[in-house]
Amino acid sequence: MSSGIVTIATGSDRYYIMAKNLLHSIKVISPSTNVAIITDKYNPYIYEYDDVVMLSSPNNSYLDKIDLLIKCPYDENIFLDADSLVYKNIDYLWALFEGGSDFSYLGEKLALDSSEGFFELHNVDGEIEYPIHYISRLLGGLYYIRPGEYCSRMWELCMKIKRDYYKYNFKIFKEPADEPILALAASIMDSTVVEKINDICFLPVTQRFMRIFLRVN
């Protein structure tokens, strides 16, 4: 069974440069780990990867990230955003998602009456014909994806949510984006949620803590 890390870069060269930095950070720590890039064009940045998936009809938008559900090249994939860097061995991530659904993610599974997620039940109930299992707060920089029927059905659901995006009154993301679409689809598909872990740090959170630290000191 094949496994590997997957990232995506389309459009501007700056995404390819960030993806290359991610690749190098992985290979320094774990040189035998397969790393693939999903991309829209051949260019000098892509030839260091173990595998390259070329999008035939790239959107150069959030939709390309949703296509990860059906485009990932390995039997088991961990997606990392191109603007990520790896600073320690990440083999433990596979164990985190072991036994979970074919799409699993870092985040929080919230109660149906919660107002803390990307959407609220009263805004989607009646607008979508599927049961909602929980309210999702999803971190969009890291996903586990095992391609197959589950992920194909989830992709189709994401396309439906995208078409009706403005019906659901998503919070934070007033315009269509991958995180709220995947969050709602995951809540419907009852996807496995791995609670946030301390050694994964997201830049916006880091920046907020740094601003607080600088004010205090």
C-alpha positions in Angstrom: 0.0 0.0 0.0 1.4 3.4 -1.0 1.5 6.4 1.2 2.9 9.9 1.1 2.6 13.6 1.8 0.7 15.6 -0.8 0.7 19.4 -1.4 -0.8 21.6 -4.1 0.5 24.5 -6.0 -1.3 26.2 -8.9 -1.1 29.6 -10.5 1.5 32.1 -9.2 5.1 31.0 -8.8 5.0 32.0 -5.1 2.9 28.9 -4.4 5.5 26.7 -6.1 8.3 28.3 -4.1 6.4 27.7 -0.8 5.7 24.1 -1.9 9.4 23.5 -2.6 10.3 24.8 0.8 7.9 22.4 2.3 9.3 19.5 0.3 12.9 20.4 1.4 11.8 20.5 5.1 10.3 17.1 4.8 13.2 15.5 3.0 15.8 16.9 5.5 14.0 15.1 8.3 12.5 12.1 6.5 14.3 11.5 3.2 12.5 8.3 2.4 9.0 9.8 2.7 7.1 10.1 -0.6 6.1 13.6 -1.4 3.8 14.5 -4.3 2.7 17.8 -5.8 -0.7 18.4 -7.5 -0.1 21.2 -10.0 -1.3 22.9 -13.1 1.8 23.2 -15.2 5.3 21.8 -15.8 7.9 24.2 -14.5 11.4 23.9 -12.8 9.9 23.7 -9.3 8.2 20.3 -9.7 11.0 18.0 -10.7 12.3 17.3 -7.2 9.0 15.6 -6.1 8.6 11.8 -6.0 5.3 12.1 -7.8 3.5 14.8 -9.9 -0.2 15.0 -10.5 -1.1 17.3 -13.3 -4.5 18.9 -13.2 -6.1 18.8 -16.7 -8.6 21.7 -15.8 -7.1 23.7 -12.9 -9.3 26.3 -11.3 -6.4 28.2 -9.7 -8.7 28.6 -6.7 -10.1 26.9 -3.6 -11.7 24.3 -5.9 -8.3 22.8 -6.6 -8.0 21.9 -2.9 -11.5 20.3 -2.9 -10.3 18.2 -5.9 -7.7 16.6 -3.5 -10.5 14.2 -2.6 -10.3 12.6 -6.0 -6.8 13.5 -7.2 -4.5 12.3 -4.4 -2.0 9.8 -5.9 -1.3 7.4 -3.0 -3.5 4.8 -1.3 -3.1 6.9 1.9 -2.3 10.6 1.7 -1.6 13.3 4.2 -2.2 16.7 2.7 -0.2 19.7 3.9 -0.7 23.2 2.7 2.1 24.6 0.5 2.8 27.3 3.1 3.6 24.7 5.8 7.1 23.7 7.0 8.0 20.5 8.8 10.4 20.8 11.8 10.2 17.3 13.2 9.5 13.7 12.1 5.8 13.5 11.1 5.5 9.7 10.9 3.2 9.9 13.9 0.5 11.6 11.8 -0.4 8.3 10.2 -1.2 6.8 13.6 -3.4 9.8 14.5 -5.7 9.0 11.6 -5.5 5.2 11.7 -8.9 3.6 11.8 -10.7 6.8 10.9 -12.9 7.7 7.9 -11.4 8.0 4.4 -11.4 11.7 4.8 -10.3 12.8 8.3 -9.0 16.1 9.6 -7.7 18.1 12.5 -10.3 20.3 14.2 -13.2 20.0 16.7 -16.4 18.2 16.6 -19.0 20.5 18.2 -22.5 20.0 19.4 -25.3 20.6 17.0 -26.4 23.7 18.9 -22.9 25.2 18.8 -22.3 28.7 17.3 -18.5 28.2 17.2 -18.1 26.4 13.9 -18.1 27.6 10.3 -21.9 27.2 10.1 -24.9 27.0 12.4 -27.5 24.2 12.2 -30.4 26.6 11.7 -28.8 28.1 8.6 -28.3 24.7 6.9 -31.2 22.7 8.2 -34.0 22.8 5.6 -31.5 24.0 3.0 -29.8 20.7 2.6 -31.5 17.3 2.5 -28.8 15.4 4.4 -28.6 14.9 8.2 -25.9 16.9 10.0 -24.1 14.7 12.5 -22.2 17.5 14.2 -21.0 21.1 13.8 -17.4 21.2 12.5 -14.5 23.5 13.2 -12.0 22.4 10.6 -8.3 23.3 10.3 -7.7 23.5 6.5 -3.9 23.0 6.5 -3.8 19.2 7.0 -6.1 16.4 5.9 -6.0 12.7 5.7 -7.3 11.3 2.4 -7.8 7.7 1.3 -9.3 7.9 -2.2 -12.3 5.7 -3.0 -16.1 5.7 -2.9 -16.3 7.7 0.3 -14.1 10.5 -1.0 -15.9 10.5 -4.3 -19.2 10.9 -2.7 -17.8 13.7 -0.5 -16.4 15.5 -3.6 -19.9 15.4 -5.2 -21.4 16.7 -2.0 -18.8 19.5 -1.9 -19.8 20.5 -5.5 -23.4 20.7 -4.4 -22.5 22.9 -1.4 -20.4 25.1 -3.6 -23.3 25.7 -6.0 -25.6 26.7 -3.1 -22.9 28.3 -1.0 -24.8 31.6 -0.3 -27.8 29.7 1.1 -25.9 28.5 4.1 -24.8 31.8 5.6 -21.3 30.6 6.4 -19.4 32.5 9.1 -16.0 34.1 8.5 -15.9 33.0 4.9 -18.6 35.1 3.2 -17.3 34.1 -0.2 -16.8 30.5 -1.3 -13.7 28.8 0.2 -12.6 25.3 0.7 -12.6 25.2 4.5 -16.4 25.9 5.1 -17.4 23.6 2.2 -15.3 20.7 3.5 -16.4 21.4 7.0 -20.1 21.1 6.1 -19.5 18.1 3.9 -17.5 16.4 6.7 -20.3 17.0 9.2 -22.8 15.4 6.8 -20.4 12.5 6.0 -19.6 12.0 9.7 -15.9 12.3 9.0 -13.4 11.5 11.8 -12.1 14.5 13.6 -8.7 14.4 15.4 -8.6 17.1 18.1 -5.9 19.8 17.6 -2.5 18.8 18.7 0.1 21.1 20.3 3.0 20.6 17.9 1.1 21.8 14.8 1.1 25.5 14.7 -0.8 27.7 12.2 0.7 31.0 11.2 -2.3 33.2 11.9 -2.4 31.8 15.5 1.3 32.3 15.9 1.0 35.9 14.7 -1.8 36.6 17.1 0.2 35.2 20.0 3.3 37.2 18.9 1.2 40.5 18.9 0.0 39.7 22.4 3.5 38.9 23.6 5.0 42.1 22.1 2.3 44.2 23.8 2.9 42.6 27.1 6.6 42.9 27.0 
